[in-house]
């Protein structure tokens, strides 16, 4: 049993990417193994995934077991051939080559992700039934102290302008990390309240499911 405080956590946004690396095949395995000639990736590299599999497309992942011509997508389980049909997962990956910290965060509010249900009943039933359907989309509202000189501001404003998903990495105090691939926007003017910090709000709208990784043990 463990209990943690978020104090000391840091949030980073991808500020540079490598060229797209074609992936000619993805295996149905746990973890999934990608086939990519001369990919140049090393264990621990962070990648954004484009895939023919809808459930995998637009996710971020960490590279593991990198070999000549193949690498694994750590903690990405594609054994279920219903959402991951055999032979149709090919696509590409892009390595995140630089992250920039989103600093001076005062608050993070997460919304969405809650389960939706179909409620129905049969003629003979006295009580209705429920079946789980989809989950609501997840977004995070990150409040930051207004400081236009911070390096991340230009990165976030560019993401707001081009509406292209960016990889973000949340580094937890115990060494764990959570990867997101998300659309990032920021309010154009700071909020003003007497005797309070001037703040802006960065909204992170997830394009794919997050992936959590345990601390790397040396």
ZIVENWO-V120404 format. One record per helix or strand. SS is the DSSP state (H for helix, E for strand). FROM is the first residue (numbers start at 1). LEN is the number of residues. If there is no record, write none. Layout:
ss->(SS & SS)
from->(FROM & FROM)
len->(LEN & LEN)
This chain:
ss->(E & E & E & E & E & E & E & E & E & E & E & E & H & E & E & E & E & E)
from->(10 & 21 & 25 & 30 & 46 & 60 & 70 & 91 & 105 & 115 & 129 & 139 & 151 & 166 & 177 & 191 & 199 & 211)
len->(8 & 3 & 2 & 6 & 6 & 8 & 8 & 12 & 7 & 6 & 7 & 7 & 12 & 6 & 10 & 1 & 8 & 3)
